[in-house]
Amino acid sequence: MLQIQRQMFTHLSQNIYKQRSFPVRYFWEYVNMMFNKPDQERIKTLGPDRACAEWVLRNGGKVTWSNGKQLADYNLLPPESQSVPKVVTIDGSESSISHYGFAHLSGCTMLQRIILHDNKYIDDRAMKGLEYGKDTLEFVQVSKCYNVTDVGVKEIKLLTNLKTLVLFNLSGVSDLEECKQYLKSQMPNCKVLDEGEKLSN
């Protein structure tokens, strides 16, 4: 997989130098889209939990299986012929997962927790994309993701089964306290916490 990524990167890099008018920002956006975009045939063949884990690991994140084991290395995934446990936790901290891949959450019937910390690719579109996991998600943390704004934070109201929401260090949010009060009014059964409260629980 890593060799495939390097080959793809080399191919794309060569193309961008041939087309210097193509903005670098859009180039990296395209690369991110390619590494995040769901492969519907693969999801159908291998199941949503395997496909979701591949997405997260391919982009530098971690998953925790229903048997309690955590995996952070794509190359340590079991063979495709072997079934995998259900995904219960996604840790996208310091990864490159983005909104392009959030459709992977659909069909993961035991997914309970998502942590999004220090991720420059997480933005308001990703906050909207969390809705794919709304049937099972109980815990979400969004922190140090500077591309998330007030609008994106308020999208979390769509997660109707959420029990705990942790929000802090969101420099793109102009009034985090107002956002928290809004979410509390929309999700009365969800605890909305900050960093200190998170650490004490």
Solvent accessible surface area in square Angstrom, and as a share of the most:
residue,aa,sasa,rsa
1,M,68,0.30
2,L,90,0.45
3,Q,114,0.51
4,I,106,0.54
5,Q,29,0.13
6,R,151,0.55
7,Q,104,0.46
8,M,45,0.20
9,F,87,0.36
10,T,69,0.40
11,H,107,0.48
12,L,18,0.09
13,S,20,0.13
14,Q,99,0.44
15,N,51,0.26
16,I,20,0.10
17,Y,139,0.53
18,K,160,0.68
19,Q,107,0.48
20,R,188,0.69
21,S,108,0.70
22,F,79,0.33
23,P,65,0.41
24,V,93,0.53
25,R,166,0.61
26,Y,105,0.40
27,F,12,0.05
28,W,113,0.40
29,E,64,0.29
30,Y,89,0.34
31,V,10,0.06
32,N,10,0.05
33,M,53,0.24
34,M,75,0.33
35,F,37,0.16
36,N,0,0.00
37,K,123,0.52
38,P,26,0.16
39,D,76,0.39
40,Q,122,0.54
41,E,114,0.51
42,R,77,0.28
43,I,34,0.17
44,K,166,0.71
45,T,95,0.55
46,L,43,0.22
47,G,21,0.20
48,P,43,0.27
49,D,10,0.05
50,R,18,0.07
51,A,6,0.05
52,C,0,0.00
53,A,0,0.00
54,E,2,0.01
55,W,1,0.00
56,V,0,0.00
57,L,9,0.04
58,R,52,0.19
59,N,8,0.04
60,G,49,0.48
61,G,1,0.01
62,K,71,0.30
63,V,1,0.01
64,T,26,0.15
65,W,16,0.06
66,S,50,0.32
67,N,89,0.46
68,G,58,0.56
69,K,138,0.58
70,Q,113,0.50
71,L,21,0.10
72,A,58,0.45
73,D,59,0.30
74,Y,35,0.13
75,N,87,0.45
76,L,121,0.60
77,L,20,0.10
78,P,32,0.20
79,P,85,0.53
80,E,91,0.41
81,S,112,0.72
82,Q,102,0.45
83,S,101,0.65
84,V,29,0.17
85,P,44,0.28
86,K,81,0.34
87,V,0,0.00
88,V,23,0.13
89,T,20,0.12
90,I,1,0.01
91,D,28,0.15
92,G,0,0.00
93,S,27,0.17
94,E,130,0.58
95,S,11,0.07
96,S,32,0.21
97,I,1,0.01
98,S,3,0.02
99,H,38,0.17
100,Y,55,0.21
101,G,0,0.00
102,F,1,0.01
103,A,31,0.24
104,H,8,0.03
105,L,3,0.02
106,S,60,0.38
107,G,42,0.41
108,C,4,0.03
109,T,87,0.51
110,M,84,0.37
111,L,0,0.00
112,Q,76,0.34
113,R,92,0.34
114,I,2,0.01
115,I,33,0.17
116,L,0,0.00
117,H,50,0.22
118,D,51,0.26
119,N,2,0.01
120,K,113,0.48
121,Y,65,0.25
122,I,0,0.00
123,D,21,0.11
124,D,37,0.19
125,R,123,0.45
126,A,0,0.00
127,M,1,0.01
128,K,99,0.42
129,G,8,0.08
130,L,0,0.00
131,E,56,0.25
132,Y,116,0.44
133,G,4,0.03
134,K,71,0.30
135,D,108,0.56
136,T,36,0.21
137,L,0,0.00
138,E,60,0.27
139,F,29,0.12
140,V,0,0.00
141,Q,9,0.04
142,V,0,0.00
143,S,0,0.00
144,K,92,0.39
145,C,0,0.00
146,Y,123,0.47
147,N,62,0.32
148,V,0,0.00
149,T,50,0.29
150,D,30,0.16
151,V,103,0.59
152,G,0,0.00
153,V,0,0.00
154,K,55,0.23
155,E,46,0.21
156,I,0,0.00
157,K,76,0.32
158,L,46,0.23
159,L,2,0.01
160,T,107,0.62
161,N,74,0.38
162,L,5,0.02
163,K,117,0.49
164,T,22,0.13
165,L,0,0.00
166,V,1,0.00
167,L,0,0.00
168,F,24,0.10
169,N,89,0.46
170,L,11,0.05
171,S,92,0.59
172,G,29,0.28
173,V,14,0.08
174,S,105,0.68
175,D,68,0.35
176,L,38,0.19
177,E,107,0.48
178,E,78,0.35
179,C,0,0.00
180,K,15,0.06
181,Q,104,0.46
182,Y,60,0.23
183,L,0,0.00
184,K,83,0.35
185,S,77,0.50
186,Q,90,0.40
187,M,13,0.06
188,P,110,0.69
189,N,138,0.71
190,C,10,0.06
191,K,111,0.47
192,V,11,0.06
193,L,21,0.10
194,D,53,0.28
195,E,80,0.36
196,G,49,0.47
197,E,78,0.35
198,K,63,0.27
199,L,126,0.63
200,S,92,0.59
201,N,127,0.65
